[in-house]
Amino acid sequence: MPDRQDPPRRLRPVSLIFEPEALVAEPERFFQLESIDDPAELLRRSTELALAFRAAAERATDFQAIAAAQLADPRRFDALSPAEVAARADWTADYAARMVEYGRGLMRQPGAGEE
């Protein structure tokens, strides 16, 4: 019997029995604020969100400072200079130096970085 290889069988695609729905972009929603009709409720809810975002931004900044201080710690064999920290965080070198110092202060506080 000759040694021959049959060509691989080509599989045919399955025919669709329905048409997929067109992708419809949903309107942008921001915490459902656009659906609040009562101005007093809208003010209350939007103020609540603004305060929550402000607190989150402040906390994130504290974590940035702690990370910058850890990266610039001279006890690390791979310690970064403030300029190198600045390049990684897209900051100016002066701002990075201040963030490193701020982070060092935060790390000296009892319970810093713990949750």
ABEGO torsion letter per residue (X at the ends): XBBBBBBBBBBBBBBBABBBBBBBBBBBBBGGAAABABAAAAAAAAAAAAAAAAAAAAAAAAAAAAAAAAAABAABAABBBAAAAAAAAGBBAAAAAAAAAAAAAAAABBGBGBX
